[in-house]
Amino acid sequence: MNSSKVKTFLKKIFSLLSVVRGYNILILIIAQYLASIFIFSSEKSIRYVFFDLDLLFIILASVCVVASGYIINNFYDVKVDSINRPIKTTLDNYVRQETKLSLYFVLNFLGFVFGWFVSWKAALFFAVYIFGIWFYSHKLKKYAFTGLISATVLTILPFFAVFVYYKNFSKIIFIHAIFLFLVIMVRELIKDLENIKGALANNYKTFSVVYGELKTKQLSIFLLVLTLIPEVFLLSYPAIGFMKYYFYLSFLVLIYVGFYLWKSNQQSEYTFLHNILKILLLIGVFSLVFIDPSLLIEKVIDRLN
C-alpha cells in the first residue's frame, strides 16, 4: 500500500471516529464498567465483572446503538453542521453518506443482536432506543421542548442499560440520575445557543430560536439552581464516600457556568461553557472510583491473588 493510499485510509478512519464520536463512545464504555464495579455489583470482584458475558453484551449493544445514533444524527444535520462546525464537517465528509448509512444499519442490527443474547427484554430496550434516536434526529430535534427533553433522555439512557441489567433501584441512583439529567439539559440548552446560526439557516425551531437567547439563559440558570437539590441529598448520603468532593467541585463549577453564561453572547463563549460541562461530566465518571477507595484496593488485591 503506497503512502497516498495509507493517508486516504487514515483520513477515513479518523472521519469515522469523528462521525461516531469515538471519544464519547470510549467514555460510555468506561462509565458503564466503573458503575458496574463500584455501584451496581460492589460485592463482586473485578474479574467477575469483566468476564460477565451478559454485561459485555449490554455494553457492546450500547456502543453499537449510540454510534449508529451519532451517524444518523450526522446524516440529517449535515447542512446545520456545515455552518456551525465547518472543520468537523470537512473531516466527516471523507466518508461517503452511503457508507455511513450502511454502517448505521449494520450497527443497529448488531446492537439488537447483542441485546438479544442477554434477553428479549434487552433486545426490546435497544430496539426502542434505536427508533427513539432516529425519530429525534429526523423530527424531534427540530422543535423546542421535544428536542430538548428527548436529547437529554437519549443521552442518559444508554448508561442506564446497565442500571436496568443489575435491577438496582436504590434511591441514591435515582437522585444521581436527576442530577445528571439537569446538568445534561443545561448542556443541551447551551449547545442550542452555540448552534443557533445553523438552526436559523435550516428552519430548526430549537429552544433558543423559538424563545430567544435571554429565555434560554434564564431556563439554564433555573436548572443550574435546581441541581443544588440532588447535590444536597447526595452529600447527605455517607455511601458516596470521597465522591462528595466531586459534588463540592460541581457546585463551584455550576455557579461559575451560571454567571459566565449570563454575560456570554458569542459562539466561542458558549462553546467554552459546553466544554466545561463535558469535562465536569467526564470527571464525574472517573470519580466513581472514589465512592469507596478501600473497595478498589480490595478488588485489585483480589484480582492479583
Summary of the structure (lengths in Angstrom):
residues: 305
radius of gyration: 20.2
end to end distance: 46.2
largest distance: 61.6
contacts: 970
relative contact order: 0.11
helix: 87%
strand: 1%
